[in-house]
Amino acid sequence: MDHRPQAWGRPRDDVYGAYDASYMQTNGPNQHTQSPVVTGTSVVAIKFKDGVVMAADNLASYGSLARFTDVKRIRTFADTSIVGFGGDVSDMQYLDRHLTELSIDEAYQQTAHTLNARSLHKYLSKLLYHRRSKFDPLWNHLLVAGLDEEGKPFLAAADLLGTTFSSPSLATGFGSMLAQPIMRRYVPDEESVANLTRDKAVEVVRECMKVLFYRDARSLDSYSLAVVTKDGIELSENEKLEKQSWAFADRIKGYGTQTV
Amino acid sequence: MFRNNYDNDSVTFSPQGRIFQVEYAAEAVKQGSVVVGLVSKTHAVLVAIKRNAEELSSYQKKLFAVDEHVGLAIAGLTSDARVLSNFMKQQCLSQRLTYDRAMPLETLVSLIGDKAQLNTQHYGKRPYGVGLLVAGVDETGPHLFEFQPSGMTQEMLACAIGARSQMARTYLEKNLDKFAACGREELILHGLRALKETLVQERFLTVENTSVGVVGLKEPGKKGLEFFKVHDGAEVKDWINSLTNDTEVAEEPTEEPAAEGSAAEGSDSMQVDP
């Protein structure tokens, strides 16, 4: 019997023949992420007077292929904050596990101090910056929403470089071009947040998701919608786009197989 | 002939189940001059008697600010306290850097608790020879914690450690019910009265030997913070005056700052901590 640690957990040579060690090679180059593989598209979020509304569709694309149509891209943290993930889905899953671990560690403190949305955003931005500094970035653009230490609505973004940005409305990816102008009509500045009701904010976000579905070829008509307020989080993961109207499509020319 | 063989290191139990090195470290705390801490619903206060090693020297600092929201008072070896204090400052800063928040008090105190406990379980190490009172305000309000060289930490409503601290504790126990509802000034005066109890005859609280540290909420129930600040010298004058006013005994406080020095206060013969 071979007791060397190298042989642990491997088929016995005397029973199965010599093991092909070429499978064990570890001296190849260690490759860092050069580009995302399976991706999620836009995340949109808008502040209203009592909290924040966020939405992201349930699609994970493999290039231009709509590969997975049931991937939830908004997660909750400690029942007080939400994180929306745009970009690489495997990195999202890594961050998801990491955040679960963080929230468990945090819950082990005897007195319940849970990280608020501001703390969570700071932590994630540091994590993303740390990874980009190792030249092995987590290929995501995150939106973090919840309440800050004073109980006021909080919304901020962090990207794969660790860049942070905060605004009454935010969107990642295509949404930054298509949804942001719509949302900015309702909350151009921090003051106007106090005038926006929850119902109106939800309506605006749903409208944005519809526009994105019309114009973003990597999007889906089924999406997740989360509302975070001081009373907690309402996350519904199987929303459907309603009242779609493709009448405008008639007028679009110059793409695809059109000949006229 | 018969020496105690069980006190050479901090890893060997005596047959009675004691670890003498840790108990000796606790004695070092009793040699330090007294510090008192107490909390109300809105504030946490630390008060301390400073000593000067000799007439010509300055007074040894007893209160340290750790962060905006935390401060500590020390009794025992000052140099050991500085190590712990620097460690706490770093931990608070890193918490602000990575989470953008004030370090929760309990987390901070358990960090130094763990750090000190390691020293009682490793051969060749010695326990810290200092006791701390850590006062601060976090998300859950004002807190006071006691830290001992054994690594034991406890949340306290009021506490006193150091030479003759039993006298202060007696005062604190007697007045415990009043503290919670106290305002800032009242709480400081309670602290100073407790401190005064520990003084030997012919010794007084003076602007030279008294330190007051305060941290609290600006308004009850609100988030605004009055940062931890140490008051020394002229800043404590009014408090000391109002203290001498409320004693019926019309003793004139002679402005004699510790003529016979620290030796008397810390001597073994004194009745400290049964």
HADDOCK unambig.tbl for C-alpha pairs under 7 A between the chains (distance, minus, plus):
assign (segid A and resid 119 and name CA) (segid B and resid 99 and name CA) 4.35 0.50 0.50
assign (segid A and resid 119 and name CA) (segid B and resid 100 and name CA) 5.36 0.50 0.50
assign (segid A and resid 119 and name CA) (segid B and resid 101 and name CA) 6.46 0.50 0.50
assign (segid A and resid 120 and name CA) (segid B and resid 99 and name CA) 6.66 0.50 0.50
assign (segid A and resid 122 and name CA) (segid B and resid 98 and name CA) 6.23 0.50 0.50
assign (segid A and resid 122 and name CA) (segid B and resid 99 and name CA) 5.48 0.50 0.50
assign (segid A and resid 122 and name CA) (segid B and resid 100 and name CA) 6.32 0.50 0.50
assign (segid A and resid 123 and name CA) (segid B and resid 98 and name CA) 5.24 0.50 0.50
assign (segid A and resid 123 and name CA) (segid B and resid 99 and name CA) 5.29 0.50 0.50
assign (segid A and resid 126 and name CA) (segid B and resid 98 and name CA) 6.61 0.50 0.50
assign (segid A and resid 150 and name CA) (segid B and resid 223 and name CA) 6.94 0.50 0.50
